[in-house]
Amino acid sequence: MNGPAGRGESRRASNARKRISRRPSRLGLPAGSTLKPDRVPEPDAGFPGLLKGVWQRANEAEDLRSSLEVLLTLDGHVPGDVQLRALNSAEQAALTALCGLTWRDLDDGPEIPAQILADAQPPAFLGEIGLAANGRIALRTPGGRPLDPRDLVAGVRRVPWTAAALAAYQEELGRACERLARSAADCRAWLTEQGPEGRDALLVQAKEAALRTAPFVLYQEDEQYTNFRDQNTLTGKTLWPGHPGCTLSALQGVPLDLWSDHDTQLIVCLTLLIRSAGFGRVEEANGTQLTVDHVAYTLERVRRDYNAVPGGEPVPAAASHRVADLDDLAVALRERRQHVGRSAQLYREIHGALMHKVERVAAAPGPAARAREDAVVARLREKLRLTGATLAELGQGVAAAPDWLAEPHGDFGTGLESLVYETVAATSEAFRADFAMSRGMRSLPDLVRALRGASWAEICDWDITHFFCCVVPMPEADRHFGGSRAALADAAWAMSSRMQYNSWHFVAGNLPPVPEVVARDHFVPPTIPDIAFYSDQHHHGHVHNGVRFSIRSPQAVEVDGRRFNGFMDLRLLRSTGSPFDEQDLLAADRVSAFIARATGLAAELVAAGGEVEVTAFGAAWHWATVTGQAPGADEAIDQVRRAS
């Protein structure tokens, strides 16, 4: 591909082009001409396989304590407090009664007491513990039915209850029910104060959050609220805005007296989370019970983290867990967040197995981050003939004489393309990443022209070919693909295509909310970096290509006076080995900022009348770069035909 497709192209030519495979190893071949896929994933690849292994280890544990340690962390794949906060009231009361385990007052995660209640008498009740197919711990509690094997990964583990445990359970469950009843009444009273118009506005906001946010799964006791795949109960990829199957849409116009207690708490909790940091905060409740107490727990953790950053006015703790007090705290945290973001690096941890996110405040860059940056700088000085000891100094050098970004440079049509490639390649090597990549828009002139004409519908109509992503794998990464360079090139191109989609998905979120923009599928563009652990669980592309550990550093770029959040990013991936850490993220963010600065300078050249078109980084480019062969080489085509 040599640029955005479709300019002056006839429909017949366009359809013919679409029938030709874009996969690097099959360039020039008709799409669908092979008899079977190149690679077929294992039936248990991803989350099902993880859960099967977790249950096997938990079931083999010697005692309940050891089994819980495995289940709560999914055998070391997630923080234990997430699973603990996913339990309904009866399940939480059961673990408290059996082993004194509760999510309350947790700091660094749950500690499971060494001693489990026991005596020499026969059990008064025989309970069960299992692992549900959604990753949650399942418990049969007194008065409950046996666990349904259709909902479980495998079998169950029998858990004997003493008379003392039953008494403790009864007391704890009673306290939990009283707390929930008080909280539900408080939520209903607070929503009453908002009035019909205020409640409608909160519902609209919650629907927009569900529509414009990555997948999340929330619980109210055994009620599930999600915008994820075919289980959707909220507006998302499956349910369009206003769909009667969307819980939020179904509440619109319904008198508050007819709302369930679950629904009142859902709206209140979503409101508190959004007010504290925007739609992204909702994902920090992913996989947990969405209760006022749990939201209070999250906001208090955030408050402590924000107050640890020097300067500014500290945020006082909430006076109580009443909604009004937590609302005041949420608003104060949003204001404090702006100060924190100016003096420290905010980022999110992503725990892929449960899609749970946690906002963190990074420490200052240390020797490890500087070593990564130094390695990137050394290569850029050599390859791009730039001067400076840091990425910031290299960026200053580019800004002092930026014209070369629009001129041919090395093997590329523009200096911007050369800078993107060399920076991504340097990053892959310096960070020992199996893949590194950076994305952006192919035609800055087209974007400037559309912005000046307020052609919002035109921008929304651009397809993914109007965007690019340069993917550079380490040469050794072919070990994850059976030593095949062709398969490695295909994987790089698949990642590139997905990142083009991400650019397409985010760009509309920066445009005015005219009808064409509102109707266009898009997410709120990301503004802070993230670091992911075990993300090869749910996302089909991640499972297929082994995207286990990753860093993403999105950056804003100003184009002709309009700020585009998430306009580009830098991503690093590892399929095996050690996860990336906070120092890696800090260094990657500096690299990403360097590319973003160059992109902004190129946009300035275009705004002044220059031309900067990115024509590299298509399927043929990835094939040639990864394999060292010309696109469509006869031996490559023969290899594909033999494999099929």
C-alpha positions, 0 to 999 in steps of 0.5 A: 500500500502506497497511501490512502486507497480509493482516491479516484478509483472506480468501484470495479477497481476497488472491489478487485483490489479488495479481493487480493490478499493484503497479508504479506506472505500472500501478496498478489494471491486471491484472498481465501485461496488457501484451504486452511489457516496458517496457524490454528490456536489450541482449543484452550488458548487464552482465558479458558486454558488459564482457568483450567490450569488455575483450577487444577492447582487450586484443587491439588492444594493441601488445604483451603488456605492454599487453594484460596491463594491460587484462586484469588490471584488466578495463580499469580496473574491478578492482584488478589483483592480484585477477586475478593471484591468480586464476591457477593455478600453471602460469598464474602461473609462465607470467607470471613467466617471460614478464615477471617478473610475480607477485602476491607482495610486492604492495602497491598492485597489480602493476607489469608490467615494461617489458621482455618476454623476447625474442631474435632466434631463432624461438619455442621454443613458441607459447602463447596468452592469452585472456579466459574468460567468468568474467572470468579470464585464460586461458593456454595453457602448455607441455604444455597443450592449446589454449584451448577457444573455448567457454570464452572471450569471443572468440579468443586472442592468440598468445604466443611463448616463447623458450628462456629463458622456457621454462627460467624457467617450468620452474624457477618451476613446480617451485618452485610445485609444491613450495610447494603440496605442503608447504602441502597436507601442513601443512593435512592435518596441522593437520586431523588435530590437530583430530580427527573432531569438530573437523573436523565442526565446521569443516565445519558452520561453513563450510557456514553461512558459504556459506549465510549469505553473499553470492555468492562464487567461489573456486578451487583450481587449476582446481577452482571452489567457489561458492555462486553461481547455477547453478554451485553446488558449495557450499550456497547458493541452489541447494543446500540444507544437506546436499545431496550436490552440496555439496562441504562436505556430501560431506566430512561423515563421510568419513575425512581420508585420503580428502579431496583436497588441494584440499578440505583447503586449502579447509576450512583457508583458510575457517577462517582467514578466518572466524576473522579477522573472521567470515563476511564475510572469505570475500568478500575471497577472492572471485575468487582462488585459495584457498591458504594463501599467498593467505590469508597475504597477505590477513591480512598486509595486514589486520594492517598496516592494523589496526596503523596505527590508534593505541592498543591492542596491535599484532599481530605478524606471523605467524612463518611461513605454517604453518597453526598460525601463521596461525591464531594471527594470525587470532585476534589480528586478530579481537581487534584488530578490535574495538579498531580498530572503536571508534576508526576506521571500518571499511568494505568496497570492493566491486569488482562485476565480480568481486564482490571485497571488500576491508576498509579502515580509513577516514581521519578525516572531512575538509572534503569529508565535512563539506561533505556533512553541512552540506548535509544539516543545512541542509535538515533544519533548514529542513524539520523545524525542528530545531536544531543544527550537525551531525547529532549535534546534530540527533539530540540535539534529537530525543532531547530531545523525541521524541514528535513522531515518533509524531504526524502531521507535514506530509504524513505520518502520523508524524514518523518518516516525515517525518524519513526522507523529508526526510533521504533527499531531502536526501541525494540532493541533497547527494551528487548521487546519482541515487537515495537510499533508506532502509529499515525495518520498518512496524510497530514495535508488531507487532515489540515484541509478537512479541518479548515473546511470543518469537514467532520463527516469526511474525517469520520468516513476515512477508513483505516488505510488513511492511517499507518503503523510501523511495526518492527520485531526483533529478529529473534521474535521468529522463535514464537512463530516456529522460526518462520520469517514469513509468519513473523512478517504476517504477525507484524502486519496484523498488528499494524492493521489493528493499530491502524484501526485504533487510530481510526477508532480514536480520531473521531473522539477529538472532533466536535460532537456534530451528528456525524461524529456522535453516530460514528463508532469511537472511544475516548482517546487515551491520554496516559500510558499503561502497562499490561500484564497477561493480556493474552487472555481475551483479545483474539489478536493478543491470544493468536500472536502471544501479546502477553506483556505490553507498554502503551504510551499515547501522545497528543499532537496539535494539527492546525490549532486543534489538539488530537489526544491519542493521535499517535502512540508507541507500543512495546510487546513481549510474548514471554519472559519478564513483564515490563516495569514502571521504569520501562514505562517512563523511558518508553513515554519519553521515546513516544513524546519524541516521535509525537514532537516530530509529528507535531513539527511535520504538522506545522510544516503542512499548515504552512503549505508543505507536503508530508505524506507517509507512504511506507509501512504497508504490507509490502514494506513489512514483508521486505523489512522482516524477511529481507525479500522482495514482496511477492517473492516466488519462494514465499508464494510457494511456501504458502501454497505448500502449507495450504 
